[in-house]
Amino acid sequence: GKHQSYHRNNHHHHQQQHGNRSHHRGSGHSQSMAKNTTGIPRDGLIQIPRHIPGAYRDPHGASVVPRPMAQLFIEKTEKKADALALRARQFQEKGVLPPAPPPSMLPIRSTDEETPPDDLLCLLCKQIYNDAVITPCCHNSFCDECK
């Protein structure tokens, strides 16, 4: 009697495992990695240079965030951007390059001659928000100088 019930339980356990495994395989795991942009108007999305938590993937595979989230992000980074702009301006007056932004934000070029501070900053703000959003870093004089 005992041997038979043990065998039956073991068989049931095996079935359950198999069921879970096949369910997992068929559940489109790769799609659950990033949310889909369906249902959000294209002009309500802003492309960002790297994927952040809460960002979506657009049909071209780019990371995008809804406009309200981008505006929230801008508010959070406003003080930081102002400080950076001020520091960059001081550096420019002395003729020294500002510290390079983190590699995650934009590619760092090999030589200093290729990246004057004004180009660097405008490239940065274009790259983070290449949409019609007013960003703190575009308030300063750098963008006007290199238009």
Short mmCIF file of the C-alpha atoms (twelve columns), coordinates in Angstrom:
data_MODEL
# 
_entry.id   MODEL 
# 
loop_
_atom_site.group_PDB 
_atom_site.id 
_atom_site.type_symbol 
_atom_site.label_atom_id 
_atom_site.label_alt_id 
_atom_site.label_comp_id 
_atom_site.label_asym_id 
_atom_site.label_seq_id 
_atom_site.Cartn_x 
_atom_site.Cartn_y 
_atom_site.Cartn_z 
_atom_site.pdbx_PDB_model_num 
ATOM 1   C CA . GLY A 1   0.000  0.000  0.000   1 
ATOM 2   C CA . LYS A 2   2.657  2.501  1.050   1 
ATOM 3   C CA . HIS A 3   4.788  2.001  -2.061  1 
ATOM 4   C CA . GLN A 4   1.835  2.612  -4.361  1 
ATOM 5   C CA . SER A 5   0.743  5.920  -2.765  1 
ATOM 6   C CA . TYR A 6   4.365  7.182  -2.774  1 
ATOM 7   C CA . HIS A 7   4.599  6.419  -6.484  1 
ATOM 8   C CA . ARG A 8   1.335  8.218  -7.193  1 
ATOM 9   C CA . ASN A 9   2.417  11.350 -5.293  1 
ATOM 10  C CA . ASN A 10  5.770  11.395 -7.035  1 
ATOM 11  C CA . HIS A 11  4.113  11.099 -10.426 1 
ATOM 12  C CA . HIS A 12  1.762  13.996 -9.592  1 
ATOM 13  C CA . HIS A 13  4.700  16.185 -8.548  1 
ATOM 14  C CA . HIS A 14  6.478  15.445 -11.818 1 
ATOM 15  C CA . GLN A 15  3.391  16.436 -13.817 1 
ATOM 16  C CA . GLN A 16  3.104  19.721 -11.943 1 
ATOM 17  C CA . GLN A 17  6.724  20.638 -12.631 1 
ATOM 18  C CA . HIS A 18  6.330  19.812 -16.294 1 
ATOM 19  C CA . GLY A 19  3.193  21.936 -16.490 1 
ATOM 20  C CA . ASN A 20  4.925  24.957 -14.959 1 
ATOM 21  C CA . ARG A 21  7.905  24.640 -17.245 1 
ATOM 22  C CA . SER A 22  5.883  24.489 -20.459 1 
ATOM 23  C CA . HIS A 23  3.683  27.385 -19.281 1 
ATOM 24  C CA . HIS A 24  6.772  29.496 -18.621 1 
ATOM 25  C CA . ARG A 25  8.191  28.711 -22.044 1 
ATOM 26  C CA . GLY A 26  5.005  29.751 -23.823 1 
ATOM 27  C CA . SER A 27  4.402  32.957 -21.872 1 
ATOM 28  C CA . GLY A 28  6.524  35.228 -24.092 1 
ATOM 29  C CA . HIS A 29  9.137  36.027 -21.475 1 
ATOM 30  C CA . SER A 30  11.008 38.553 -23.626 1 
ATOM 31  C CA . GLN A 31  7.915  40.724 -24.053 1 
ATOM 32  C CA . SER A 32  7.417  41.113 -20.309 1 
ATOM 33  C CA . MET A 33  10.822 42.826 -20.056 1 
ATOM 34  C CA . ALA A 34  9.548  46.196 -21.370 1 
ATOM 35  C CA . LYS A 35  6.069  47.608 -21.557 1 
ATOM 36  C CA . ASN A 36  4.484  48.140 -24.943 1 
ATOM 37  C CA . THR A 37  3.653  51.648 -26.143 1 
ATOM 38  C CA . THR A 38  0.290  50.676 -27.646 1 
ATOM 39  C CA . GLY A 39  -2.444 53.090 -26.614 1 
ATOM 40  C CA . ILE A 40  -0.133 56.030 -25.936 1 
ATOM 41  C CA . PRO A 41  -0.126 58.741 -28.629 1 
ATOM 42  C CA . ARG A 42  3.265  59.046 -30.334 1 
ATOM 43  C CA . ASP A 43  3.572  62.741 -29.453 1 
ATOM 44  C CA . GLY A 44  2.936  61.921 -25.809 1 
ATOM 45  C CA . LEU A 45  6.190  59.957 -25.685 1 
ATOM 46  C CA . ILE A 46  9.728  61.243 -25.365 1 
ATOM 47  C CA . GLN A 47  12.733 59.212 -26.442 1 
ATOM 48  C CA . ILE A 48  15.515 58.762 -23.906 1 
ATOM 49  C CA . PRO A 49  19.106 57.614 -24.522 1 
ATOM 50  C CA . ARG A 50  18.971 54.665 -22.138 1 
ATOM 51  C CA . HIS A 51  16.289 52.472 -20.621 1 
ATOM 52  C CA . ILE A 52  15.133 53.557 -17.151 1 
ATOM 53  C CA . PRO A 53  12.602 51.863 -14.836 1 
ATOM 54  C CA . GLY A 54  9.108  52.707 -16.037 1 
ATOM 55  C CA . ALA A 55  10.202 53.445 -19.607 1 
ATOM 56  C CA . TYR A 56  8.507  51.828 -22.588 1 
ATOM 57  C CA . ARG A 57  9.902  50.382 -25.798 1 
ATOM 58  C CA . ASP A 58  8.619  51.889 -29.025 1 
ATOM 59  C CA . PRO A 59  8.219  49.783 -32.202 1 
ATOM 60  C CA . HIS A 60  11.772 50.680 -33.250 1 
ATOM 61  C CA . GLY A 61  13.205 49.370 -29.978 1 
ATOM 62  C CA . ALA A 62  14.047 52.802 -28.587 1 
ATOM 63  C CA . SER A 63  13.356 53.615 -24.938 1 
ATOM 64  C CA . VAL A 64  10.595 56.173 -24.497 1 
ATOM 65  C CA . VAL A 65  8.780  57.685 -21.520 1 
ATOM 66  C CA . PRO A 66  5.374  59.375 -21.370 1 
ATOM 67  C CA . ARG A 67  5.591  63.174 -21.413 1 
ATOM 68  C CA . PRO A 68  4.341  63.640 -17.792 1 
ATOM 69  C CA . MET A 69  7.077  61.303 -16.575 1 
ATOM 70  C CA . ALA A 70  9.688  63.228 -18.559 1 
ATOM 71  C CA . GLN A 71  8.495  66.484 -17.040 1 
ATOM 72  C CA . LEU A 72  8.774  64.973 -13.572 1 
ATOM 73  C CA . PHE A 73  12.267 63.810 -14.459 1 
ATOM 74  C CA . ILE A 74  13.151 67.341 -15.620 1 
ATOM 75  C CA . GLU A 75  11.934 68.861 -12.353 1 
ATOM 76  C CA . LYS A 76  14.069 66.411 -10.391 1 
ATOM 77  C CA . THR A 77  17.182 67.150 -12.439 1 
ATOM 78  C CA . GLU A 78  16.640 70.902 -12.766 1 
ATOM 79  C CA . LYS A 79  18.827 71.856 -9.804  1 
ATOM 80  C CA . LYS A 80  21.513 69.424 -10.909 1 
ATOM 81  C CA . ALA A 81  21.432 70.799 -14.478 1 
ATOM 82  C CA . ASP A 82  21.640 74.392 -13.239 1 
ATOM 83  C CA . ALA A 83  24.687 73.553 -11.160 1 
ATOM 84  C CA . LEU A 84  26.285 71.782 -14.125 1 
ATOM 85  C CA . ALA A 85  25.570 74.702 -16.457 1 
ATOM 86  C CA . LEU A 86  27.044 77.160 -13.976 1 
ATOM 87  C CA . ARG A 87  30.154 75.034 -13.528 1 
ATOM 88  C CA . ALA A 88  30.504 74.617 -17.306 1 
ATOM 89  C CA . ARG A 89  30.202 78.389 -17.778 1 
ATOM 90  C CA . GLN A 90  32.948 79.019 -15.211 1 
ATOM 91  C CA . PHE A 91  35.132 76.442 -16.906 1 
ATOM 92  C CA . GLN A 92  34.501 77.984 -20.309 1 
ATOM 93  C CA . GLU A 93  35.554 81.420 -19.051 1 
ATOM 94  C CA . LYS A 94  38.834 79.917 -17.879 1 
ATOM 95  C CA . GLY A 95  39.172 78.087 -21.198 1 
ATOM 96  C CA . VAL A 96  39.046 74.672 -19.546 1 
ATOM 97  C CA . LEU A 97  36.704 71.861 -20.540 1 
ATOM 98  C CA . PRO A 98  33.993 70.944 -18.032 1 
ATOM 99  C CA . PRO A 99  34.093 67.436 -16.558 1 
ATOM 100 C CA . ALA A 100 32.756 64.939 -19.071 1 
ATOM 101 C CA . PRO A 101 29.254 63.576 -18.418 1 
ATOM 102 C CA . PRO A 102 28.959 59.905 -17.381 1 
ATOM 103 C CA . PRO A 103 29.477 57.439 -20.280 1 
ATOM 104 C CA . SER A 104 25.886 56.270 -19.932 1 
ATOM 105 C CA . MET A 105 24.645 59.672 -21.105 1 
ATOM 106 C CA . LEU A 106 26.581 60.089 -24.344 1 
ATOM 107 C CA . PRO A 107 29.665 58.647 -26.046 1 
ATOM 108 C CA . ILE A 108 32.901 60.255 -24.912 1 
ATOM 109 C CA . ARG A 109 35.197 61.163 -27.805 1 
ATOM 110 C CA . SER A 110 38.894 60.451 -27.649 1 
ATOM 111 C CA . THR A 111 40.317 63.978 -27.929 1 
ATOM 112 C CA . ASP A 112 39.422 67.214 -26.193 1 
ATOM 113 C CA . GLU A 113 39.626 69.272 -29.408 1 
ATOM 114 C CA . GLU A 114 36.580 67.496 -30.814 1 
ATOM 115 C CA . THR A 115 34.304 68.389 -27.906 1 
ATOM 116 C CA . PRO A 116 34.079 72.080 -26.966 1 
ATOM 117 C CA . PRO A 117 31.846 72.603 -23.895 1 
ATOM 118 C CA . ASP A 118 29.015 74.335 -25.761 1 
ATOM 119 C CA . ASP A 119 28.643 71.525 -28.326 1 
ATOM 120 C CA . LEU A 120 28.850 68.973 -25.555 1 
ATOM 121 C CA . LEU A 121 26.024 70.492 -23.569 1 
ATOM 122 C CA . CYS A 122 23.722 70.994 -26.541 1 
ATOM 123 C CA . LEU A 123 24.366 67.475 -27.733 1 
ATOM 124 C CA . LEU A 124 23.522 66.287 -24.249 1 
ATOM 125 C CA . CYS A 125 20.196 68.074 -24.027 1 
ATOM 126 C CA . LYS A 126 19.251 67.076 -27.582 1 
ATOM 127 C CA . GLN A 127 20.091 63.501 -26.803 1 
ATOM 128 C CA . ILE A 128 18.153 63.260 -23.574 1 
ATOM 129 C CA . TYR A 129 15.069 65.091 -24.745 1 
ATOM 130 C CA . ASN A 130 14.945 65.192 -28.537 1 
ATOM 131 C CA . ASP A 131 11.369 66.386 -28.334 1 
ATOM 132 C CA . ALA A 132 9.583  69.698 -27.907 1 
ATOM 133 C CA . VAL A 133 10.086 69.669 -24.163 1 
ATOM 134 C CA . ILE A 134 11.744 72.662 -22.558 1 
ATOM 135 C CA . THR A 135 14.732 71.392 -20.619 1 
ATOM 136 C CA . PRO A 136 16.696 73.237 -17.956 1 
ATOM 137 C CA . CYS A 137 19.952 72.807 -19.847 1 
ATOM 138 C CA . CYS A 138 18.541 74.661 -22.854 1 
ATOM 139 C CA . HIS A 139 17.843 77.812 -20.841 1 
ATOM 140 C CA . ASN A 140 21.507 78.725 -20.681 1 
ATOM 141 C CA . SER A 141 23.501 80.512 -23.353 1 
ATOM 142 C CA . PHE A 142 25.253 77.477 -24.828 1 
ATOM 143 C CA . CYS A 143 22.507 76.512 -27.265 1 
ATOM 144 C CA . ASP A 144 22.228 80.074 -28.566 1 
ATOM 145 C CA . GLU A 145 25.959 80.293 -29.143 1 
ATOM 146 C CA . CYS A 146 26.180 77.258 -31.348 1 
ATOM 147 C CA . LYS A 147 22.942 77.597 -33.321 1 
# 
